[in-house]
């Protein structure tokens, strides 16, 4: 009897048992957790195969059925959905759930302006919130303090995945302030807000790298050096490449945050995710991106994505996420990276550790952060052309 069958007999949902046990799972032997995740992902595959005609036809063309996916060693056989499929006008065909059961649509738009749309039913939304919240608690342990949010409030961009994911921090803190309003950002106001909290709260800064970089540049240009608290965190999501194609060097970013914002370098933490999945790979204090223990990443040969590459080798990132019930969460991304060969970490956790490198050559530059940066740049040009300034 495998993990899934044992949990089902007790009336427990195996996947939710894993999400709620994130802390002990990260400290179990790698091979043990692989058996558990293999079981829940195999169950997810069977669910979508049985209930999604479009995906079942895809599997039949590849001669793959639930009989072929019994556990962890079979996961690489699961047919993947290319991420660009979510941008097609017939993307509703991906749905396992009925459209009438969709609770929430999440979008991300790249430089082409064509949105990637991922639709979530009630169970997918439940799983998404539970998995993201548990992941945040595992890695950040915050329940107090103030958050300087360098992203728009959800009422301005309710469908942007990055905004939705980062706004979950609001419920974990004593208070927060969104410093991006009506698609504008004034770093001087951000400094004022941080200073107003000094001596009263632990201050955290959360947002995409390009906006935190703007805040740091403002401090450099105006010879301002802040001194955040010992436990202050800088948490980033959204990628390190700007919409112009220029990349923000991570090492320089860490050092500048330490020098001008007064945070410890190990408290600068990045996260990797995409709107088509419910997972976030979050950095620990060693700045290693840990994959949640219920999610599996497979790195694929860029010349033949049916071929899996070994740990330590660069490849295209494929995500197997069993938390998605509205559509198969088996997504072939357009991102390049590799998995560390050593599945242990100095932080005490075991499991897959992702190193994100870049987008694939030639594909559209796109993510929530790049889209937001483009909006802000256009807004600022509009303000300047009208003879005004950002306030």
FIDRENKOL-614923 format. One line per 5 residues: number of its first residue (from 1); their letters; for each residue x, y, z of C-alpha. Coordinates in nm, 2 decimals, always signed. Example, Ala and Ser with C-alpha at 12.3 -4.5 7.8 and 13.67 -1.06 7.14 Angstrom:
residues 2
1	as	+1.23 -0.45 +0.78 | +1.37 -0.11 +0.71 $
//
This chain:
residues 391
1	xxxxx	+0.00 +0.00 +0.00 | +0.15 +0.33 -0.11 | +0.14 +0.67 +0.06 | -0.18 +0.79 -0.13 | -0.37 +0.47 -0.05 $
6	xxxxx	-0.27 +0.49 +0.32 | -0.39 +0.85 +0.35 | -0.71 +0.78 +0.16 | -0.80 +0.50 +0.40 | -0.77 +0.74 +0.69 $
11	xxxxx	-1.00 +0.99 +0.51 | -0.71 +1.23 +0.46 | -0.62 +1.41 +0.13 | -0.26 +1.30 +0.06 | -0.16 +1.62 -0.11 $
16	xxxxx	-0.29 +1.85 +0.16 | -0.12 +1.62 +0.42 | +0.21 +1.69 +0.25 | +0.15 +2.07 +0.22 | +0.07 +2.08 +0.59 $
21	xxxxx	+0.38 +1.88 +0.67 | +0.62 +2.10 +0.47 | +0.86 +2.14 +0.77 | +0.92 +1.76 +0.85 | +0.92 +1.67 +0.48 $
26	xxxxx	+1.21 +1.90 +0.41 | +1.40 +1.72 +0.67 | +1.32 +1.36 +0.56 | +1.56 +1.16 +0.34 | +1.54 +1.27 -0.03 $
31	xxxxx	+1.44 +0.92 -0.15 | +1.15 +0.89 +0.10 | +1.00 +1.22 +0.00 | +1.04 +1.13 -0.37 | +0.81 +0.82 -0.30 $
36	xxxxx	+0.55 +1.05 -0.15 | +0.56 +1.31 -0.42 | +0.56 +1.04 -0.69 | +0.24 +0.90 -0.55 | +0.05 +1.23 -0.53 $
41	xxxxx	+0.17 +1.34 -0.88 | +0.07 +1.00 -1.03 | -0.27 +1.04 -0.87 | -0.30 +1.39 -1.02 | -0.20 +1.25 -1.36 $
46	xxxxx	-0.47 +0.99 -1.34 | -0.73 +1.25 -1.24 | -0.66 +1.47 -1.54 | -0.63 +1.17 -1.78 | -0.98 +1.04 -1.67 $
51	xxxxx	-1.15 +1.38 -1.67 | -0.99 +1.59 -1.94 | -1.06 +1.48 -2.30 | -0.80 +1.72 -2.45 | -0.52 +1.60 -2.23 $
56	xxxxx	-0.62 +1.23 -2.26 | -0.60 +1.26 -2.64 | -0.25 +1.41 -2.60 | -0.15 +1.12 -2.38 | -0.30 +0.86 -2.62 $
61	xxxxx	-0.10 +1.01 -2.90 | +0.21 +0.96 -2.69 | +0.09 +0.61 -2.58 | +0.09 +0.70 -2.21 | -0.18 +0.60 -1.97 $
66	xxxxx	-0.22 +0.58 -1.59 | -0.08 +0.23 -1.60 | +0.25 +0.37 -1.71 | +0.27 +0.63 -1.43 | +0.29 +0.43 -1.10 $
71	xxxxx	+0.53 +0.64 -0.90 | +0.84 +0.87 -0.88 | +1.05 +0.68 -1.14 | +0.78 +0.72 -1.40 | +0.72 +1.09 -1.36 $
76	xxxxx	+0.94 +1.19 -1.65 | +0.70 +1.01 -1.89 | +0.41 +1.24 -1.81 | +0.32 +1.44 -2.12 | +0.38 +1.81 -2.06 $
81	xxxxx	+0.18 +2.12 -2.17 | +0.41 +2.39 -2.33 | +0.36 +2.71 -2.14 | +0.28 +2.90 -2.46 | -0.04 +2.70 -2.49 $
86	xxxxx	-0.19 +2.91 -2.21 | -0.16 +3.21 -2.45 | -0.36 +3.06 -2.73 | -0.72 +3.16 -2.80 | -0.84 +2.81 -2.74 $
91	xxxxx	-0.66 +2.77 -2.41 | -0.99 +2.68 -2.25 | -0.95 +2.34 -2.40 | -0.68 +2.27 -2.14 | -0.95 +2.27 -1.87 $
96	xxxxx	-1.03 +1.97 -1.67 | -1.29 +2.17 -1.48 | -1.59 +2.32 -1.64 | -1.56 +2.69 -1.71 | -1.87 +2.75 -1.48 $
101	xxxxx	-1.66 +2.62 -1.19 | -1.37 +2.86 -1.24 | -1.33 +3.09 -0.94 | -1.02 +3.29 -1.05 | -0.82 +3.38 -1.36 $
106	xxxxx	-0.46 +3.47 -1.33 | -0.27 +3.65 -1.60 | +0.08 +3.73 -1.71 | +0.17 +3.94 -2.02 | +0.51 +3.96 -2.19 $
111	xxxxx	+0.64 +4.20 -2.44 | +0.40 +4.08 -2.71 | +0.10 +4.20 -2.51 | -0.07 +3.86 -2.54 | -0.17 +3.73 -2.19 $
116	xxxxx	-0.11 +3.39 -2.06 | -0.43 +3.29 -1.88 | -0.45 +3.02 -1.62 | -0.79 +2.95 -1.47 | -0.84 +2.80 -1.13 $
121	xxxxx	-1.13 +2.63 -0.97 | -1.21 +2.62 -0.60 | -0.98 +2.33 -0.51 | -0.69 +2.48 -0.71 | -0.74 +2.81 -0.53 $
126	xxxxx	-0.75 +2.64 -0.20 | -0.44 +2.45 -0.28 | -0.26 +2.76 -0.41 | -0.32 +2.96 -0.10 | -0.23 +2.68 +0.13 $
131	xxxxx	+0.09 +2.59 -0.05 | +0.21 +2.95 -0.08 | +0.13 +3.04 +0.28 | +0.30 +2.73 +0.42 | +0.60 +2.79 +0.20 $
136	xxxxx	+0.63 +3.15 +0.32 | +0.60 +3.04 +0.68 | +0.86 +2.77 +0.63 | +1.12 +3.00 +0.49 | +1.05 +3.34 +0.64 $
141	xxxxx	+0.89 +3.27 +0.98 | +0.73 +3.62 +0.98 | +0.42 +3.70 +1.18 | +0.51 +4.06 +1.29 | +0.65 +4.37 +1.14 $
146	xxxxx	+0.57 +4.61 +0.86 | +0.59 +4.54 +0.49 | +0.70 +4.80 +0.23 | +0.52 +4.65 -0.08 | +0.68 +4.77 -0.40 $
151	xxxxx	+0.40 +4.64 -0.62 | +0.05 +4.77 -0.69 | -0.25 +4.69 -0.46 | -0.46 +4.40 -0.58 | -0.75 +4.63 -0.66 $
156	xxxxx	-0.54 +4.79 -0.93 | -0.41 +4.47 -1.08 | -0.63 +4.19 -0.95 | -0.54 +3.93 -1.22 | -0.16 +3.98 -1.20 $
161	xxxxx	-0.01 +3.66 -1.05 | +0.29 +3.83 -0.89 | +0.07 +4.08 -0.71 | -0.16 +3.81 -0.59 | +0.12 +3.59 -0.46 $
166	xxxxx	+0.31 +3.88 -0.29 | +0.00 +4.03 -0.13 | -0.04 +3.71 +0.08 | +0.23 +3.87 +0.30 | -0.02 +4.13 +0.41 $
171	xxxxx	-0.20 +3.88 +0.63 | +0.13 +3.78 +0.79 | +0.24 +4.12 +0.91 | +0.12 +4.39 +1.15 | +0.07 +4.63 +0.86 $
176	xxxxx	+0.19 +4.72 +0.51 | +0.19 +4.99 +0.25 | +0.18 +4.96 -0.13 | +0.42 +5.22 -0.27 | +0.32 +5.16 -0.63 $
181	xxxxx	-0.01 +5.35 -0.69 | -0.18 +5.41 -1.03 | +0.12 +5.25 -1.19 | +0.37 +5.50 -1.05 | +0.65 +5.47 -0.80 $
186	xxxxx	+0.83 +5.74 -0.61 | +1.13 +5.61 -0.42 | +1.15 +5.92 -0.20 | +0.81 +5.82 -0.06 | +0.94 +5.47 +0.01 $
191	xxxxx	+1.23 +5.61 +0.21 | +0.99 +5.83 +0.41 | +0.77 +5.54 +0.49 | +1.06 +5.32 +0.60 | +1.19 +5.60 +0.83 $
196	xxxxx	+0.84 +5.65 +0.98 | +0.85 +5.28 +1.10 | +1.20 +5.30 +1.24 | +1.23 +5.20 +1.61 | +0.87 +5.08 +1.61 $
201	xxxxx	+0.86 +4.77 +1.38 | +1.08 +4.52 +1.20 | +1.07 +4.65 +0.84 | +1.05 +4.42 +0.54 | +1.08 +4.52 +0.17 $
206	xxxxx	+0.89 +4.30 -0.08 | +0.86 +4.33 -0.46 | +1.02 +4.27 -0.80 | +1.40 +4.33 -0.82 | +1.37 +4.62 -1.06 $
211	xxxxx	+1.17 +4.83 -0.81 | +1.39 +4.75 -0.52 | +1.69 +4.83 -0.74 | +1.52 +5.17 -0.81 | +1.49 +5.23 -0.44 $
216	xxxxx	+1.86 +5.15 -0.39 | +1.96 +5.37 -0.68 | +1.76 +5.66 -0.52 | +1.96 +5.61 -0.19 | +2.29 +5.61 -0.38 $
221	xxxxx	+2.21 +5.92 -0.58 | +2.09 +6.11 -0.26 | +2.36 +5.97 -0.03 | +2.11 +5.80 +0.19 | +2.20 +5.50 +0.40 $
226	xxxxx	+1.92 +5.32 +0.59 | +1.97 +5.08 +0.87 | +1.70 +4.81 +0.87 | +1.66 +4.57 +1.16 | +1.87 +4.25 +1.21 $
231	xxxxx	+1.57 +4.03 +1.11 | +1.45 +4.25 +0.82 | +1.40 +4.07 +0.49 | +1.42 +4.18 +0.13 | +1.20 +3.93 -0.07 $
236	xxxxx	+1.20 +3.94 -0.45 | +0.98 +3.78 -0.71 | +0.96 +3.84 -1.08 | +1.30 +3.78 -1.24 | +1.62 +3.97 -1.28 $
241	xxxxx	+1.59 +4.08 -1.65 | +1.42 +4.41 -1.72 | +1.19 +4.47 -2.02 | +1.47 +4.65 -2.20 | +1.67 +4.32 -2.19 $
246	xxxxx	+1.92 +4.45 -1.94 | +1.98 +4.22 -1.64 | +2.03 +4.32 -1.28 | +2.34 +4.13 -1.14 | +2.24 +3.94 -0.83 $
251	xxxxx	+2.57 +3.97 -0.65 | +2.57 +4.35 -0.70 | +2.21 +4.37 -0.59 | +2.28 +4.18 -0.27 | +2.58 +4.40 -0.18 $
256	xxxxx	+2.39 +4.73 -0.26 | +2.10 +4.62 -0.05 | +2.33 +4.55 +0.24 | +2.52 +4.88 +0.20 | +2.23 +5.12 +0.14 $
261	xxxxx	+1.94 +4.95 +0.31 | +2.13 +4.80 +0.60 | +2.01 +4.44 +0.57 | +2.22 +4.12 +0.61 | +2.30 +3.97 +0.28 $
266	xxxxx	+2.16 +3.63 +0.38 | +1.82 +3.81 +0.44 | +1.80 +3.90 +0.07 | +1.58 +3.62 -0.07 | +1.46 +3.55 -0.42 $
271	xxxxx	+1.17 +3.33 -0.53 | +1.10 +3.15 -0.86 | +0.75 +3.08 -0.99 | +0.51 +3.13 -1.28 | +0.14 +3.20 -1.30 $
276	xxxxx	+0.06 +2.87 -1.46 | +0.17 +2.68 -1.15 | +0.09 +2.71 -0.78 | +0.44 +2.66 -0.66 | +0.72 +2.89 -0.55 $
281	xxxxx	+1.08 +2.78 -0.52 | +1.20 +3.00 -0.23 | +1.55 +3.08 -0.11 | +1.67 +2.99 +0.24 | +1.94 +3.18 +0.43 $
286	xxxxx	+2.20 +3.01 +0.21 | +2.02 +3.16 -0.09 | +1.94 +2.82 -0.23 | +1.60 +2.79 -0.41 | +1.42 +2.50 -0.26 $
291	xxxxx	+1.14 +2.32 -0.45 | +0.84 +2.24 -0.24 | +0.84 +1.87 -0.15 | +0.51 +1.79 -0.32 | +0.63 +1.94 -0.65 $
296	xxxxx	+0.88 +1.79 -0.89 | +1.10 +1.97 -1.14 | +1.24 +1.79 -1.44 | +1.51 +1.95 -1.65 | +1.49 +1.88 -2.02 $
301	xxxxx	+1.73 +1.88 -2.32 | +1.66 +2.20 -2.51 | +1.72 +2.02 -2.84 | +1.48 +1.74 -2.74 | +1.25 +1.82 -2.45 $
306	xxxxx	+1.14 +1.45 -2.43 | +1.48 +1.38 -2.30 | +1.55 +1.45 -1.93 | +1.90 +1.58 -1.84 | +2.09 +1.49 -1.52 $
311	xxxxx	+2.12 +1.70 -1.21 | +2.39 +1.96 -1.26 | +2.32 +1.99 -1.63 | +2.14 +2.29 -1.78 | +1.80 +2.23 -1.93 $
316	xxxxx	+1.45 +2.36 -1.99 | +1.25 +2.36 -1.66 | +0.95 +2.14 -1.65 | +0.71 +2.16 -1.35 | +0.50 +1.88 -1.22 $
321	xxxxx	+0.25 +2.04 -0.98 | -0.03 +1.82 -0.84 | -0.20 +2.12 -0.67 | -0.37 +2.21 -1.00 | -0.71 +2.05 -1.05 $
326	xxxxx	-0.86 +2.29 -1.30 | -0.60 +2.19 -1.57 | -0.30 +1.95 -1.58 | -0.02 +2.11 -1.38 | +0.25 +1.95 -1.59 $
331	xxxxx	+0.40 +2.26 -1.76 | +0.70 +2.28 -1.98 | +0.83 +2.64 -1.92 | +1.05 +2.85 -2.14 | +1.30 +2.90 -1.86 $
336	xxxxx	+1.65 +2.75 -1.84 | +1.82 +2.64 -1.53 | +1.97 +2.34 -1.35 | +1.92 +2.14 -1.04 | +2.20 +2.12 -0.78 $
341	xxxxx	+2.36 +1.77 -0.76 | +2.38 +1.80 -0.38 | +2.02 +1.76 -0.26 | +2.12 +1.85 +0.10 | +2.16 +2.21 +0.22 $
346	xxxxx	+2.34 +2.39 +0.50 | +2.01 +2.52 +0.62 | +1.91 +2.17 +0.72 | +1.66 +2.10 +0.43 | +1.67 +1.82 +0.18 $
351	xxxxx	+1.53 +1.81 -0.17 | +1.56 +1.97 -0.51 | +1.75 +2.30 -0.53 | +1.69 +2.50 -0.85 | +1.93 +2.75 -1.01 $
356	xxxxx	+1.74 +2.97 -1.25 | +1.96 +3.10 -1.54 | +1.75 +3.28 -1.80 | +1.47 +3.26 -2.05 | +1.53 +3.03 -2.35 $
361	xxxxx	+1.71 +3.21 -2.64 | +1.47 +3.37 -2.89 | +1.15 +3.34 -2.68 | +0.94 +3.64 -2.57 | +1.07 +3.83 -2.27 $
366	xxxxx	+0.78 +3.82 -2.04 | +0.67 +3.79 -1.68 | +0.46 +4.00 -1.44 | +0.75 +4.21 -1.33 | +0.86 +4.30 -1.68 $
371	xxxxx	+0.50 +4.39 -1.77 | +0.47 +4.61 -1.46 | +0.80 +4.78 -1.53 | +0.69 +4.85 -1.89 | +0.36 +5.00 -1.75 $
376	xxxxx	+0.56 +5.22 -1.51 | +0.80 +5.34 -1.77 | +0.52 +5.43 -2.01 | +0.33 +5.61 -1.73 | +0.64 +5.81 -1.63 $
381	xxxxx	+0.70 +5.91 -2.00 | +0.34 +6.03 -2.02 | +0.38 +6.23 -1.70 | +0.70 +6.40 -1.82 | +0.54 +6.47 -2.16 $
386	xxxxx	+0.26 +6.65 -1.98 | +0.51 +6.86 -1.79 | +0.44 +6.70 -1.45 | +0.62 +6.49 -1.19 | +0.54 +6.17 -1.00 $
391	x	+0.38 +6.25 -0.67 $
//
